Every structure is written in structure tokens, then in C-alpha cells.
Amino acid sequence: MRLRYAGTCRICGLDLPAKAEAVHERRTKTVRCLDHSITQVGGNNTDSPTGPTPMPAVDPGAAGASARREYERRRAAREERIRARHPKLGGLILAVSDEPRSTTAWQTGAVGEERLGKGLDALAGETVRLLHDRRIPRTRANIDHLAVTRSGVFVIDAKRYRGRPHLKVDGGVLRPRTERLLVGSRDCSKLVDGVLRQMEVVRTLLPDDVPVHGVLCFLDADWPLLGGTFTTREVQALWPKKLYPQLTREGPVSPDTIAELHASLAGELRPS
């Protein structure tokens, strides 16, 4: 209402001039400013909000954070172990010896996730909302990146494999058709299985009408100049420049729904 006379907000003490917009509380015969949308009256009576409740802030997470922590943990444990066994020569041994591949693999993975995360963050806005490095409940596994967009939710797994990714199809006439993901000569079909499991987890957290897309994003692979991308068992294999346009294309999901889905997924899948 518009005040006929000057008054004072009963909550914060702000002086309200005549003709200012304010809320008049009939029961207590007092006024309050519009900034206080919900107040307690008489211990158990509340007024209705004067505006919509804002969406809570969402922590998108840090890309590659868990892989980076695991690399640092293994590196520190190795250094401590070597210095304990060789008190005098430990520093020299560490300087001239290489870290084991089981340790450097974590650094490689962290760098890949960080690189892709930086590119994804450049697209962030009302129609592209991101989550990085999310823990799958009741497991030690994590999802590298989630993108909530106009065309659905993308489950993105970042990989830094060398060689050319390609699809090998066997059977199909007299034998059952089987598909294998190869990177160079290496069979990497288990990567597809991993993304499919992540997609299933995400589907259980979303309404049935929200599409879920699986992506294996190879950052350092030997992709051809033309073509190269393919889909196997609902999972796309591609590289960042092919991924980004898919995240910004139009679709049926509204910006408000994107914000709601983003907040819901962030609550269910905590930062790793």
C-alpha cells in the first residue's frame, strides 16, 4: 500500500516517508518496508512473501579437482617413502627418477578435465549451466562434467588418449552386431560402459521428459580433418570444438527449468 503518513519499519527501523510503498499489518497496526517479505507476528503468524523466492546459489565445482588431489597425494606419499628409506640420498633419487605411470596418469587426467572445464565455463550462462567433478553417491566414482542446456543434460567424460578414435563393428548378418570403440589399436569400449553408467545415474535424478546425452570428449586424439565424430551405444565420441555447438543449440528446455534442474543435480551430486 501507499502510506498516507510517514512511518517507521517495525523490523529494521527504516524511516518511511509519506506516499512510500510499504506493507500495513492490520493486526499490530504497524508498517514494514517491502524488503522484509516474511515476518513473524504474534509468534506463529507469518505474512506472505511479496516476491518470488530466489534460486539458491549453486557451487559448480572445480574441474579436475579430485584427480589433482589424488595426484598430489600419491606424489607426496612417494616422496615421503623414498626419503624415509634413503635419508641421505632421497633428494637425489627423486631428482633423477621419474614418477610411476600410476601417479602421472592422475596428473594427465586432471589437466584434461581442467582444459575442458575452462572451455565449458566460457559458454556458461542462463541456457548453459555447468557442474564439474561431481561425486556419484555411494561410490568412489565421479562425473567429470555435467552441462544443463536447452536440449537436455550432457554427461561429459574428458579423455587425453593418443591415437585416432574409431568405431569397429563386427557381425550384423549371421552374427549379432557388436560395436567396439578403438583408439588407435587399443580397445577402449569400457569407456563407453562408464559413460552409460553415469547417464543412468543422472536419469534417475531427472524428470522422464528431460533428454540425457552421453559424451566422450577426446582432447589430444588424432582426429581427421573431415568427419571423425561418431556415436556408439548412445554415447558420442568427439572433441571440444564439436561439443561446444551442441551445448548452445536451441531445444525444448526453458531457462527457468534449466536453473531448477541445475540446482537439483547440484544437490544430489556433490562436488567430489
C-alpha positions in Angstrom: 0.0 0.0 0.0 1.0 3.7 -0.3 1.4 5.3 3.1 -0.8 8.4 3.8 1.6 9.5 6.6 5.3 8.9 7.3 6.1 5.9 9.4 8.9 3.5 10.6 9.5 -0.1 9.6 8.9 -2.1 12.7 11.7 -4.6 11.8 14.7 -2.5 10.7 13.6 0.9 12.0 13.9 2.5 8.5 12.1 5.8 8.2 9.3 5.5 5.5 8.2 8.9 4.1 4.6 9.6 3.2 3.4 8.1 -0.1 6.1 5.4 0.1 5.1 1.8 -0.8 5.0 -0.4 2.3 3.1 -3.2 4.0 0.5 -2.4 6.6 -0.1 -5.0 9.3 -3.6 -4.7 10.4 -3.2 -6.9 13.5 -0.4 -4.9 15.0 -1.3 -1.6 13.3 2.3 -1.2 12.2 4.1 -0.9 8.9 7.2 -2.5 7.4 9.3 -1.9 4.3 9.0 -4.1 1.2 12.5 -5.6 1.8 11.0 -7.7 4.6 8.9 -10.1 2.7 8.4 -12.6 5.5 8.0 -11.6 9.2 6.8 -13.3 12.4 3.7 -11.8 14.0 2.5 -12.9 17.4 4.9 -15.8 17.5 3.1 -18.1 14.9 1.6 -15.9 12.2 3.6 -15.1 9.0 2.8 -12.8 6.2 3.0 -14.0 2.6 6.1 -13.2 0.5 5.9 -10.1 -1.6 8.1 -11.6 -4.4 9.4 -14.9 -5.7 12.0 -16.8 -3.7 15.4 -16.6 -5.4 17.1 -19.7 -6.5 19.9 -20.7 -4.1 23.5 -20.2 -5.3 25.0 -23.3 -6.8 28.6 -24.3 -6.5 29.6 -25.6 -9.9 32.7 -27.3 -8.6 36.3 -27.2 -9.9 37.1 -29.2 -13.0 39.8 -31.8 -12.3 39.8 -31.1 -8.5 39.6 -34.7 -7.3 42.2 -36.0 -9.9 44.5 -33.2 -8.9 44.2 -34.0 -5.2 44.9 -37.7 -5.9 48.0 -36.9 -7.9 49.3 -34.6 -5.1 48.6 -37.3 -2.5 50.4 -40.0 -4.5 53.3 -37.7 -5.2 53.7 -36.7 -1.6 53.4 -40.4 -0.4 56.2 -41.4 -2.9 58.5 -38.6 -1.8 57.9 -39.5 1.9 58.5 -43.2 1.3 61.8 -42.6 -0.6 63.2 -40.1 1.9 62.4 -42.5 4.7 64.2 -45.4 3.0 67.1 -43.2 1.9 67.6 -40.3 4.3 70.8 -39.1 2.7 70.1 -39.8 -1.0 66.3 -39.3 -1.1 66.5 -35.9 -2.7 68.9 -37.1 -5.4 66.8 -40.2 -6.1 63.7 -38.0 -6.5 65.5 -35.6 -8.8 66.8 -38.2 -11.2 63.9 -40.7 -11.2 60.6 -40.5 -13.0 57.2 -40.8 -11.2 55.4 -44.1 -11.9 52.7 -44.1 -14.6 50.1 -44.9 -12.0 50.9 -41.5 -10.5 51.3 -39.4 -13.7 48.0 -40.8 -15.0 46.2 -38.8 -12.4 48.0 -35.6 -13.4 47.2 -36.3 -17.1 43.6 -36.7 -16.2 43.5 -33.6 -14.1 45.0 -31.5 -16.9 42.5 -32.8 -19.4 39.5 -32.1 -17.1 40.8 -28.6 -16.3 41.3 -27.8 -20.0 37.9 -28.9 -21.0 36.3 -27.2 -17.9 37.8 -23.9 -18.9 36.3 -24.2 -22.4 32.9 -25.2 -21.0 33.0 -22.3 -18.5 33.3 -19.9 -21.4 29.8 -21.0 -22.5 28.2 -20.7 -19.1 25.0 -18.6 -18.9 21.3 -18.9 -18.4 20.9 -21.6 -21.0 24.2 -23.4 -20.3 24.7 -24.3 -16.6 27.7 -26.4 -15.6 28.7 -28.8 -12.8 32.3 -30.1 -12.6 33.8 -33.1 -10.8 30.6 -34.5 -9.1 30.7 -37.5 -6.8 28.3 -40.4 -7.7 26.5 -41.2 -4.4 27.7 -44.3 -2.5 30.7 -44.8 -4.8 34.2 -43.5 -5.3 33.4 -42.7 -8.9 32.8 -39.2 -10.2 31.4 -37.5 -13.3 33.8 -35.1 -15.0 31.3 -32.6 -16.3 27.6 -32.0 -16.5 26.0 -29.4 -18.8 22.4 -28.5 -18.4 21.2 -26.9 -21.6 18.2 -26.1 -23.8 18.5 -29.6 -25.4 18.9 -31.6 -22.2 21.6 -32.7 -19.8 25.0 -33.7 -21.2 27.2 -36.2 -19.3 30.7 -35.4 -20.4 33.8 -37.6 -19.8 37.1 -36.0 -20.7 40.0 -38.2 -22.0 43.5 -37.5 -23.2 44.2 -40.6 -25.2 46.6 -40.6 -28.1 45.7 -42.2 -31.4 42.6 -41.9 -33.6 39.3 -42.9 -32.1 37.2 -45.0 -34.4 34.3 -47.4 -34.3 34.7 -51.1 -35.2 31.6 -53.0 -36.0 31.5 -56.8 -36.1 28.7 -59.2 -37.1 25.3 -57.9 -38.2 24.3 -60.6 -40.7 24.8 -64.1 -39.4 26.2 -63.0 -36.0 24.9 -60.4 -33.5 26.1 -56.9 -34.2 28.8 -55.7 -31.8 30.4 -52.3 -31.6 33.8 -51.6 -30.2 35.4 -48.2 -29.5 39.1 -48.3 -30.5 41.7 -45.5 -30.0 44.5 -46.5 -32.4 44.7 -50.2 -31.9 43.6 -50.1 -28.2 40.1 -51.4 -27.3 38.5 -48.7 -25.2 35.0 -50.0 -25.1 35.0 -49.8 -21.3 35.0 -46.1 -21.6 31.5 -46.3 -23.2 30.3 -48.6 -20.4 31.4 -46.0 -17.9 29.6 -43.1 -19.5 26.4 -45.3 -19.8 26.5 -45.9 -16.1 26.9 -42.2 -15.4 24.0 -41.5 -17.7 21.8 -43.9 -15.8 22.6 -42.3 -12.5 21.7 -38.8 -13.9 18.5 -40.1 -15.5 17.3 -41.3 -12.1 17.6 -37.7 -10.8 15.7 -36.0 -13.6 12.1 -36.0 -14.9 11.4 -38.6 -17.6 11.0 -36.0 -20.3 14.5 -34.4 -20.0 16.9 -35.9 -22.5 20.3 -37.1 -21.3 23.2 -37.2 -23.7 26.5 -39.1 -23.2 29.8 -37.7 -24.5 33.3 -39.0 -24.6 35.5 -35.9 -25.4 39.0 -36.8 -26.6 41.2 -33.8 -26.2 44.6 -35.0 -27.6 43.4 -37.6 -30.1 44.5 -37.8 -33.7 41.2 -36.7 -35.3 40.9 -36.4 -39.1 40.4 -33.1 -40.8 36.9 -34.1 -42.0 34.3 -36.1 -40.2 35.6 -38.3 -37.4 32.8 -38.0 -34.8 30.6 -41.0 -34.3 28.1 -42.4 -31.8 28.2 -45.9 -30.2 25.5 -47.1 -27.9 24.1 -43.6 -27.3 27.5 -42.2 -26.5 29.0 -39.6 -28.8 32.8 -39.6 -29.4 34.1 -36.2 -30.4 36.5 -33.3 -29.5 35.8 -30.0 -27.8 35.1 -27.9 -30.9 32.5 -30.4 -32.0 31.0 -30.4 -28.5 30.5 -26.7 -27.8 27.9 -26.0 -30.6 25.8 -28.9 -29.3 25.6 -27.2 -25.9 24.4 -23.9 -27.3 21.8 -25.2 -29.7 18.1 -24.5 -29.2 15.8 -27.0 -27.5 12.6 -27.5 -25.6 14.1 -26.9 -22.1 13.3 -23.3 -20.8 15.9 -21.2 -18.9 13.8 -21.5 -15.7 13.7 -25.2 -16.0 17.5 -25.3 -16.7 18.1 -23.4 -13.4 15.8 -25.8 -11.5 17.5 -28.9 -12.9 20.9 -27.4 -12.3 20.2 -26.8 -8.7 18.6 -30.2 -8.2 21.6 -32.0 -9.7 24.0 -30.0 -7.7 22.2 -31.0 -4.5 22.2 -34.7 -5.4 25.7 -34.9 -6.9 28.0 -33.1 -4.5 31.5 -31.8 -5.5 34.0 -34.7 -5.5 
